[in-house]
Amino acid sequence: MEAFLISTGIVALAEIGDKTQLLAFILAAKFRKPVPIILGILAATLVNHGFAGALGAWITSLLSPQTLRWVLGVSFLAMAGWTLIPDKFEEEDAQLAKSGVFVATLIAFFLAEMGDKTQVATVALAAQYNSLVSVVAGTTLGMMLANVPAVLLGDRIANRMPVRLVHGIAAAIFAVLGVATLMGAGKSLGF
């Protein structure tokens, strides 16, 4: 349960103001069809974070517990710093296929999420908790918690969200996870 809750919280906070959330705003404004957009976001996130979680689980089989502890601790600290850097939305992220709202959203979200901080966080969380299903379910729920309101409420909430504060909280959580991991908090998990 801890893996699910931490994964949900971290990704929901890290996603605020992220380029994929900005993409959700753009898709909602362009298409004005929330259901296929939300379903496209869900499908893209499940596939993307499923692969990321599997990569994290695989990494745990390659590294010794001590090495894994250091890699994860430093990774969480790096994620803390990365979370504080504002995302820039690039127009090519919004290039949409002419194959329908769902497919356009699926493709755009999947590509925008590649190498994104929430995908990298999913890899690290899956390695940290060694619980693929809980982490992927949590990171997917976190993505949906951040992006569904963006699709449904659009501009009404975009300018009211204290993005810097939310990113600061997410960075603090990543930093705490990093320090705790480096200090051996994961010993019960084998590292």
N, C-alpha and C positions, 0 to 999 in steps of 0.2 A: 504494500500500500504506500510505503514511503516513496518508492521509486515513481509510482504513478503521480502522487501529489506534488513532489518536487519537480518532476518533468512538466507537469501541467503549469505550475506556477511560473517557473523560469521561462518557458517558451511564451506563455501569455504575456508576461512583462516584456520580454525581449522583442516581441513582435510589434509592440506599439511603436508606430512611426517607422517601422521597417519597410523596405521597398516592396515586399509582398503585400503589406497592408495598404500601401499607396496604390498598388496594382488593383487591389480589391475595390478601392474607391473609384478608380478609373473605369473598371469593368462595370460597376454598378451604374455609374453616370452614363456610360456609352450604351449599355444594353437595356437597363431598367427591367431586368428579369432576374429577381433575386434567387429563385429556387435553382435554376440550372447553374448559376454562378456559385452558389453555396455547395452544390453537389460536385462541381468541378474542383473547387478548393479542397473539399474533403477527399476526393479520389486522388488528386495530385499529392496531397500531404501524406496519405496512407502509403502510397507507392514510394515517394521520396524518403520519408522517414522510416519506412520499413527497410529499405536498402541501407540507410544510414545506421539504423539500429543493428542490423545484421553485421555490418562492418564493425561496429563497436563490440559486439559479442565475439566476433572472430578475432579481434585484436587481443582480447583477454586470453585467448588460447595460445597466442604467440609469445607473450611477454611473461617474465617471471613476476610474481606478486610485488616484489620491491620495485622493479623497473616500472611496472604498471602504475604503482602508487605515485611515483615521481612524474611520469608522463601525464597522468590524469590531473594531478595537483597543479602542474605548470599549465596544462591546457585550460583548466577552469580559471586560473588567474589571467591567462591571455584572453579568454572569453569576457572576463570582467572589463578589461581594457577595451576590447573590440565593441562591447555593448555601448560604451560611452561615445563612440565615433558615429556621428549621424550618417544615415544612409542617403545615397543620392539615387534618385530614380532616373533610369535611362530610358529614352523613348523606345529603344528596341525591345525593352521588356513589355511594351504595350502593343507590339505588332500582333495583330489578331488574324487567325485563319478565317476563311469564309466557310467554315464547316459547322457553324452553329455555336451558340453561346456556351454550352457545356464543354465541347471539344476545345474551343478557343481558350476558355478558362483553364481547363486541364493542362493544355500545352504551355500556356503563358505562366501559370503558377509553378508547374514542374520545373521549367527552365529557370525562372527567377529564383527558385529555392536552391538550385544547385550551388554549392559552396557558400551558401548564406549562413549567418551565425546560428540560426535555429537548426539547420541541418548539422552543422558541426557540433552544436550542443547535444543533439540526439546521439551522435557517435560517442561523445564523451560520457553521456549519461548511461547509455547502454553498456559501456565498458565498466563504468563505476558500479552500477547496480546489478549487472549480470542478470537482468530480467527484461528480455527483449519485448515481450508483450506489454508489460506494464509501462515501460518507457515509451514505446511507440504509441500506445493508447494515450498516455499522458501528454506527449508532445503534440499529438494530433488534436486532442481536446484543447490544449493551449492555443494552437493555431486557430481553431474554430472560435474560441472565446474572444480572440482579438479581431478576427476577420469577419465573422458573421455580423456583428454590430456595424462594421465599416460598410458592409454591403447593404444592410437594412436601413441604416440611419445616415450614411454618407456624410455630407458636409455639415450636418447638424451637430455631429460630435467631433469632427476632425480638428476644429479650431479650439475646442474646449478641453482637450486632453493635455495634461501637463507632461509632455513627452520627455523633457529633460529629467523630471522627477522620477517618472516611471523607469527610464533607462538607468538612472542612478540606483534605484532599488534593485533592479535586475543585476546590475554590475556588483552591488554589495552581496547579493546572494551567491553569484558566481565566485566572488572573492572568498566568502566564508567557506563555500564548498572546497575551493582550492587549498586554503590554509588547513582546513580540517582534514582533507585527504593527505596533505603533506605531513601532517602531525600524526597520521596513523588512524584516523577515524574509520577507515575501511578495513581494519584488521579482522573484524568479524566476517567480512566478505572474502577474506583470503589474501588481502594485500594491505 
